[in-house]
Amino acid sequence: MHRRLIVGIVTGVATVLAPIAVTGTTSAAPMADFAVSDDGAYTRHDGGTDQAIAHCGNPATSPAPDDVANDGDSDSNDGGNRRQGNEPTVAIDPTNPDVVVAGWNDYCMTDLAAGWMGLGFSTDGGRSWFDSALPGYPLDNSTEGMASPLKGRTDSGDPLVAFDNDGRLFVGGIAFNRVMPQNGSVFVSTYAAGPGPAGPTGQLPKDYLRTRIIDKAGTPSLAGIFQDKPSMEVDRSTASRFEDNVYFCWSKFQGNAGRTKIYFSRSTDHGATWQNGQIVSDGAVQGCDIAVEHDGDVYVSWRSFGTSNPNQRNGMRVVRSTDGGLTFSKPVQIATFTSYFPNIGGARDCGDGPFVCAAPSFVFPRIPLEPRLTADQSGKVPGVFATWNAVDPASIVPSQTAYSSATPGTVGRSLVYVARSTTNGTSWSPGVAVDPSPGDPGHQFFSDVDAYGGMLVAIWQDNRTDDAYSVQRPVGNRLDAQGRAVSSGTDVVATYAATSTDGVTWTPQGMISATTHQPSYEMFGSRDIPFQGDYNWVAVADGNGAAGGGLFAYAAWTDNREVVPGVDPRETEAEGGFVDGFDVLQCRVDLGRAAGEVNRDVPLARADAPYTGDNCGNGGGLDQDIFGTRILLD
């Protein structure tokens, strides 16, 4: 297992940070950080094995072109062990806090024409991990996999994990095909509280029971209606008459942004059955989250977009249910803000080839806004809390290039904010910046917040360590002497945290990741576009009885520290030898066209640069991982 200490390493000697003081009587002590998607062997849910499980655990790589035809593997020389992972979620078992479960978008089956949800299980409080996959993936030949309603779909993702008070694990997400039949769905799977079967690949601490489809629609590539951006929560309050209810929400996109709605469903029998989805939002929305208060009240929030309707403003809105999710109030505005939206001419991510953007050709991943919501189900911190990142109004200035990050033609600094409601969601305090750090600026994004036992923990990523930081440029970019965008290196983005006992006053805890990384490596598409997912995650729990004991948080984030950089020969040939530093290790064969000869018949190849696809996808150029850390809170 990969393990990283929380502080920098000097000449190979690691120094452990002392506990960090927090406002009040508690302290926070980040421990080591750990590879959650650990590039190791995979454990099937029933302890068995199949081609996909073996492939995901296979570290092999070779630059030789694939020479095995018709085997269902696009490159038989490569395993899938060092492929991308992003969009993590994490939950802690309240019956045994040593058990921590994570989910993420796992690309280890890409060579097998599948993209599936990865799951990680820890039985030592998140210090070491073993990986698995949700049953139902295309090559899953287990009894449970063949019976799963997801069987027949090629892709699943947008993972969600949550526990109930009895230790049952719920795993939610989306599943679909990129070809007909579309079979786009949102679903929730249930795992029993006890361990699964033991077998040659190991044993999971939770036993898979079933999967239920909650709603069906199309896929984004083939239909105007599709399901996306779900969230899930479980009522774990012993004071609630709805204890153990499972709640699920999602966005249903319907072709026109104004027609998108947030849907909600619930289960009152541990995920065995689900009510029909009901609309809880107005229009021009996306992305939802759910919080449950100590008394059982349920809150659903979402991102709202401004329209010509004066009541529809750019920001975050919420509804409340007092009857366990049967009915909901009318929407209330939590906050109105200027979104942090890095883009060039409306393009929210830029790279090379078909993804190149206007000069100076910055390279950056999309950084969407995913507002989050939480409440302390123990009741020790009253209220409901929302977090988002947005542009600091005082930082907005005109853009000097085609790049914008605030309103069109302007740029600004992104900060993470938290707002509180102590009036059952009917009114909200102004958003408070959790770590304004005016003397150490950086863009803050991908925030999350969780609360339990009288403590709130917020996490986010930012680039305060990047010496090329500027509101005029996207994260990880600088300009060379010729005014061209190039990488600013690997000391760019890290993960940070702040803590609070009331959601109003926040104490920054500094960097909780062991190191920094470059978020703009072009490791997606045909190695020509970056992607970091859309969110990260934090969970807070009572660790009594677990190793270390006490209240603690577990944070998980997408991390590029182990990505192996390289050179894209298509780019260097097309641009006269120019190297921008955003390319990753790749192995391509020149098809031997004469200089200047255009070959437009080669898939994904650029004019005048007819190379094959990448023949060493498992060599480290795609080694995007999920990392996590424990934060001790008392």
C-alpha positions, 0 to 999 in steps of 0.5 A, spaced: 500 500 500 502 506 498 503 511 504 504 518 504 506 523 511 502 529 511 508 533 511 514 535 506 520 530 505 527 533 506 532 528 503 528 522 504 527 524 512 519 525 514 517 529 519 510 528 522 506 535 524 504 536 531 497 537 532 494 543 530 490 548 535 482 549 533 478 554 536 475 552 542 477 546 546 479 541 541 485 540 536 486 537 529 492 533 527 492 531 520 495 524 520 499 521 513 495 521 507 494 514 503 492 512 496 485 510 496 485 507 489 492 504 491 494 501 484 494 494 487 490 487 486 482 488 486 477 484 490 471 481 487 465 482 491 464 475 492 471 473 493 472 470 486 475 473 479 474 474 472 477 478 466 475 485 469 478 484 476 484 481 473 485 486 468 484 492 473 489 489 478 494 488 472 500 492 472 503 490 466 505 495 460 509 495 454 510 500 448 509 494 443 502 495 439 497 490 441 498 484 437 492 480 439 486 481 435 479 479 437 480 478 445 476 484 447 482 488 450 484 494 446 491 493 448 493 486 450 500 488 452 497 493 458 493 492 464 489 497 467 492 497 474 494 505 473 488 508 470 485 514 472 480 515 478 476 521 480 470 524 483 471 520 490 466 519 495 467 517 502 463 514 508 465 511 515 461 506 518 458 508 525 458 501 528 465 500 526 469 506 525 475 502 523 471 501 516 471 506 511 468 506 504 470 510 498 467 510 491 470 513 485 470 513 477 474 508 475 477 507 468 481 500 469 476 497 465 477 502 459 481 497 455 475 492 456 470 497 453 467 499 460 468 505 465 465 502 471 464 505 479 470 503 483 470 501 490 475 502 496 474 498 503 479 500 509 478 496 515 483 500 519 480 507 519 483 509 512 490 507 513 490 502 508 485 500 502 483 494 498 479 496 491 473 492 488 468 494 483 460 495 484 457 488 481 454 488 474 460 491 470 460 488 463 465 482 464 462 480 471 460 473 471 458 472 478 451 470 480 450 477 483 453 481 477 449 477 472 442 478 476 444 486 477 439 490 473 445 494 471 448 488 467 448 490 460 450 497 461 457 499 459 458 505 464 457 507 471 459 513 475 458 519 479 459 514 486 455 515 492 456 511 499 453 512 505 451 508 512 445 507 516 445 506 524 446 498 523 452 498 518 448 497 512 452 500 506 448 504 500 452 505 494 448 510 489 450 513 482 448 513 475 449 507 469 448 508 462 451 505 455 454 510 450 451 506 444 444 503 443 440 501 447 442 507 452 439 504 459 441 511 462 439 510 470 440 512 477 440 506 482 442 505 489 445 498 491 445 495 498 450 491 502 449 488 508 452 490 515 456 483 515 462 481 511 462 478 504 464 471 502 471 469 502 475 467 496 481 467 492 481 475 491 479 476 498 473 478 502 470 485 503 467 487 510 460 488 507 456 483 503 453 485 497 445 484 497 442 488 491 441 493 486 435 497 485 434 502 479 430 508 481 429 512 475 431 511 467 432 516 461 437 516 456 445 518 456 448 525 454 451 523 448 445 520 445 438 523 447 436 530 450 434 527 457 439 523 461 440 523 469 446 526 472 449 529 478 446 525 484 447 525 491 444 521 497 444 521 505 441 516 510 437 518 516 442 516 522 439 520 528 436 516 533 431 522 535 428 522 528 422 518 527 424 517 520 431 513 522 434 509 517 430 512 511 435 513 505 434 519 501 436 520 493 436 526 489 439 527 482 438 532 476 434 530 470 437 534 464 432 535 458 435 538 453 434 545 454 437 548 461 431 551 463 427 544 463 432 541 468 429 539 474 432 536 481 428 529 482 428 526 489 426 519 492 426 515 498 426 508 501 423 506 508 425 499 507 433 499 507 433 500 499 429 494 497 424 499 494 423 506 492 418 511 491 417 514 484 421 520 483 418 527 485 420 534 482 423 538 488 426 544 484 424 550 479 428 550 473 435 552 470 438 548 475 443 542 476 447 538 482 443 536 488 445 535 495 441 532 501 442 534 509 438 531 515 437 534 521 437 531 528 430 531 528 429 528 522 428 534 517 430 533 510 433 538 506 435 538 498 439 543 495 442 545 488 445 550 484 441 555 480 442 559 474 440 566 473 434 567 467 430 573 465 425 571 471 427 575 477 426 570 482 431 565 478 438 567 480 445 565 480 446 561 486 444 556 491 437 554 493 434 549 498 427 546 500 425 542 506 421 536 508 418 535 515 415 528 513 421 524 511 421 526 504 414 525 502 413 533 501 417 539 500 417 546 502 417 551 496 425 553 494 428 558 498 435 562 496 441 560 500 446 565 496 447 569 490 454 569 487 458 570 481 460 563 479 468 561 478 467 559 471 474 558 468 473 558 460 475 561 453 469 563 449 465 559 453 469 552 452 470 550 460 476 546 458 481 547 454 487 542 451 490 540 444 488 538 438 480 539 437 480 542 444 485 547 443 482 554 445 484 561 443 491 564 444 495 564 448 492 557 448 491 555 456 490 548 458 485 547 464 480 542 466 473 544 467 471 546 474 464 546 475 460 549 481 457 543 486 454 546 492 454 542 498 449 541 504 450 538 511 447 538 518 450 535 524 445 529 526 448 528 533 444 535 534 450 538 537 451 543 532 444 546 531 442 548 524 444 546 516 450 548 513 451 550 505 458 550 502 460 553 495 466 556 491 465 563 488 469 569 485 470 574 491 467 580 488 473 585 490 477 581 486 474 582 479 478 585 474 478 586 466 481 580 463 487 581 459 486 575 454 480 571 451 480 567 458 475 569 463 473 566 470 468 571 473 463 574 468 464 574 461 471 578 459 473 579 467 477 574 472 477 574 479 479 569 485 475 563 487 474 562 495 470 557 499 464 560 503 459 557 508 452 559 510 448 557 516 441 557 517 438 556 524 431 557 522 429 551 518 432 553 512 427 559 511 433 564 512 441 564 511 447 567 514 451 571 509 456 566 506 463 566 510 470 565 507 473 559 511 480 561 509 481 568 505 488 567 506 489 574 503 497 574 504 497 567 501 492 567 495 490 562 490 484 559 487 479 555 491 475 550 488 471 543 489 469 544 496 465 539 501 463 540 508 460 535 513 458 535 520 458 531 526 459 531 534 459 538 534 464 539 529 464 541 522 470 540 517 470 543 510 475 541 505 477 544 498 483 544 493 487 550 491 493 553 488 496 557 493 503 554 492 503 555 485 508 561 484 505 562 477 498 564 480 494 570 477 487 571 477 489 572 469 490 565 468 487 558 469 490 554 475 497 551 473 499 555 467 504 560 466 506 564 459 513 563 456 517 568 453 513 568 447 507 569 450 505 561 450 501 558 455 506 552 458 505 548 465 507 552 471 510 545 474 507 540 479 507 545 485 500 547 483 494 544 487 494 541 494 488 539 498 486 544 505 481 544 510 478 548 515 474 547 522 468 550 526 464 549 532 458 553 529 459 554 522 460 561 522 467 562 525 472 558 521 480 556 523 484 554 517 488 547 518 492 548 512 494 543 507 492 536 509 495 532 502 502 530 503 504 534 496 502 538 491 500 536 483 499 539 476 491 538 475 492 540 467 495 534 465 492 532 458 490 524 460 483 524 457 480 524 450 486 522 445 491 524 451 489 531 449 484 534 454 485 534 462 479 532 467 479 532 475 472 530 476 467 535 479 468 534 486 471 531 492 469 529 499 469 529 507 466 525 512 466 526 520 464 520 525 465 518 532 471 514 532 470 511 539 472 504 539 476 505 532 484 505 532 486 512 534 479 513 537 475 520 538 472 524 533 475 524 526 474 526 519 476 522 513 477 527 506 478 524 499 480 527 493 483 526 486 490 527 485 495 527 480 502 526 484 503 519 480 502 521 473 508 520 469 509 526 464 511 525 457 511 528 450 506 528 445 509 527 438 503 529 435 504 536 438 511 537 437 511 535 430 505 540 429 508 545 432 515 545 430 518 542 437 514 546 442 513 542 448 508 545 453 509 541 459 502 538 460 503 532 456 503 525 459 507 519 458 505 516 451 507 511 446 505 512 439 508 509 432 509 514 426 505 511 421 510 513 416 507 519 412 512 523 408 513 530 411 507 535 410 502 529 407 495 530 410 492 523 412 485 524 414 483 517 415 487 516 421 482 516 427 484 521 432 490 523 428 492 530 427 493 533 420 501 532 418 502 528 424 499 521 423 501 517 429 497 511 432 494 511 439 497 510 445 500 503 446 502 504 453 496 506 457 498 503 463 505 506 463 503 511 468 501 517 464 494 516 466 496 514 473 490 519 476 489 517 483 484 518 489 488 519 496 485 520 502 487 522 510 484 522 517 484 528 521 483 527 528 478 532 531 479 531 539 
